[in-house]
């Protein structure tokens, strides 16, 4: 039976540690302090905060990739390798680990999504996504 009254409100406010799922106690991490783009992860201790922030730094702000996200990254490796071959760029990547290749794929996908979101936000403000010049 679900809790009612003050007990229910208390349960709803308890944040869980992103690493061990114990009650979070004021420690946190947001990748690059980009609150508008990345989740704010909460932790129970400095030990979990250190572990969680290291994971998030390797994964562009994510701590817990979904199974679908992880599978999509693995599936993209083949096309990435084929493109490297087509462009004659495979040699520098040949001895890289799967984790390093995944990191490159994640960076490209994150950059693409960030740009699409930025363009959409500019369109809402100015009427067209291309009104604002690119920063480079």
Backbone torsions as a table, in degrees:
resi	resn	phi	psi	omega
1	UNK	NA	136.5	-177.0
2	UNK	-71.4	146.1	177.1
3	UNK	-69.3	147.7	178.8
4	UNK	-125.4	160.7	174.5
5	UNK	70.7	-146.6	-175.0
6	UNK	-59.4	-34.1	179.6
7	UNK	-63.3	-40.4	179.1
8	UNK	-63.8	-43.3	179.0
9	UNK	-63.2	-38.5	179.2
10	UNK	-64.5	-43.8	-180.0
11	UNK	-64.2	-35.3	-178.8
12	UNK	-69.5	-26.3	-176.2
13	UNK	-90.4	-10.3	-177.7
14	UNK	-76.5	117.3	176.8
15	UNK	-89.2	142.9	-179.0
16	UNK	-102.5	147.7	176.8
17	UNK	-62.7	133.0	-178.1
18	UNK	-71.1	-13.4	-178.9
19	UNK	-101.0	-51.8	-171.9
20	UNK	-113.5	-5.7	178.0
21	UNK	70.3	12.0	170.2
22	UNK	-76.3	174.0	179.4
23	UNK	-64.4	128.5	177.9
24	UNK	-70.7	144.9	-173.8
25	UNK	-129.9	43.7	172.4
26	UNK	95.0	-1.7	176.6
27	UNK	-92.8	143.8	-178.1
28	UNK	-154.1	170.0	178.4
29	UNK	-154.8	134.4	171.0
30	UNK	-132.8	121.6	-174.6
31	UNK	-55.4	120.0	179.0
32	UNK	61.8	15.6	-175.0
33	UNK	52.8	32.5	179.0
34	UNK	-97.2	77.3	-175.4
35	UNK	-59.5	-29.7	-177.9
36	UNK	-77.8	-15.0	-175.7
37	UNK	-118.2	-25.0	-174.3
38	UNK	-125.1	150.8	178.8
39	UNK	-70.7	153.6	173.8
40	UNK	-95.3	116.9	-179.6
41	UNK	-94.4	140.0	179.9
42	UNK	-112.0	150.0	-175.8
43	UNK	-137.7	159.4	-178.4
44	UNK	-88.3	-22.1	-173.4
45	UNK	-155.3	169.2	175.4
46	UNK	-64.2	-35.3	-179.4
47	UNK	-61.8	-46.8	178.1
48	UNK	-68.9	-36.2	178.6
49	UNK	-62.5	-44.5	179.2
50	UNK	-61.8	-44.8	179.4
51	UNK	-65.6	-46.4	-178.5
52	UNK	-65.4	-41.0	179.9
53	UNK	-68.4	-33.6	176.1
54	UNK	-64.7	-42.7	177.3
55	UNK	-62.7	-46.4	-178.7
56	UNK	-63.4	-38.3	179.0
57	UNK	-64.3	-36.6	178.0
58	UNK	-73.4	-23.3	-172.5
59	UNK	-117.6	32.0	176.7
60	UNK	52.7	44.5	174.5
61	UNK	94.9	-11.7	-178.7
62	UNK	-93.3	143.0	173.5
63	UNK	-104.6	-41.3	-174.7
64	UNK	-123.2	85.7	175.6
65	UNK	-62.0	142.9	175.0
66	UNK	-73.5	163.5	178.4
67	UNK	-60.9	-37.3	179.3
68	UNK	-66.5	-40.8	178.8
69	UNK	-64.4	-44.9	179.5
70	UNK	-62.8	-41.1	179.1
71	UNK	-66.7	-39.7	179.3
72	UNK	-62.5	-39.5	178.4
73	UNK	-66.2	-44.2	177.4
74	UNK	-61.5	-41.0	-179.8
75	UNK	-65.4	-29.9	-179.0
76	UNK	-75.2	-17.7	-178.4
77	UNK	-57.2	-42.1	-176.2
78	UNK	-63.1	-49.0	178.8
79	UNK	-63.7	-37.6	177.1
80	UNK	-60.5	-46.8	179.9
81	UNK	-64.3	-42.4	178.5
82	UNK	-61.5	-40.9	179.2
83	UNK	-67.5	-41.2	176.1
84	UNK	-59.7	-43.3	177.5
85	UNK	-60.9	-48.4	-179.2
86	UNK	-58.5	-35.4	-178.3
87	UNK	-89.9	-0.6	-179.2
88	UNK	71.4	27.9	-176.0
89	UNK	-111.3	10.5	-174.4
90	UNK	-67.4	-34.4	-173.8
91	UNK	-52.2	-48.8	-179.0
92	UNK	-68.0	-17.1	-177.0
93	UNK	-103.4	-8.0	-171.2
94	UNK	-58.6	-41.4	-176.8
95	UNK	-95.8	11.4	178.8
96	UNK	-76.2	149.2	179.6
97	UNK	-76.5	163.0	177.0
98	UNK	-60.4	-36.9	179.8
99	UNK	-64.6	-38.4	178.2
100	UNK	-68.1	-41.2	177.3
101	UNK	-64.0	-42.7	178.1
102	UNK	-59.7	-38.8	179.5
103	UNK	-63.5	-40.2	176.7
104	UNK	-63.7	-44.1	179.7
105	UNK	-63.1	-45.8	179.4
106	UNK	-60.6	-41.0	179.2
107	UNK	-63.3	-42.4	179.4
108	UNK	-65.4	-44.5	-179.8
109	UNK	-65.6	-43.5	179.1
110	UNK	-61.9	-44.2	178.3
111	UNK	-61.5	-41.0	178.6
112	UNK	-62.7	-49.1	-178.7
113	UNK	-64.7	-42.7	178.1
114	UNK	-58.8	-43.6	179.1
115	UNK	-63.2	-43.6	179.1
116	UNK	-61.4	-41.7	179.2
117	UNK	-67.7	-40.4	177.5
118	UNK	-62.5	-43.8	179.7
119	UNK	-63.4	-40.2	178.5
120	UNK	-64.6	-40.2	179.3
121	UNK	-65.7	-41.1	177.9
122	UNK	-64.5	-38.2	179.8
123	UNK	-62.5	-41.1	179.4
124	UNK	-64.3	-38.3	-178.7
125	UNK	-75.4	-43.1	-168.3
126	UNK	-110.0	-13.2	-178.7
127	UNK	101.9	-22.2	175.9
128	UNK	-146.4	141.2	-177.6
129	UNK	-68.3	-18.8	-174.5
130	UNK	-102.5	7.6	178.6
131	UNK	-65.4	-37.3	-176.1
132	UNK	-88.6	131.7	177.8
133	UNK	-69.9	152.0	176.1
134	UNK	-72.6	152.6	-174.4
135	UNK	-73.8	-4.4	-179.2
136	UNK	-120.8	NA	NA
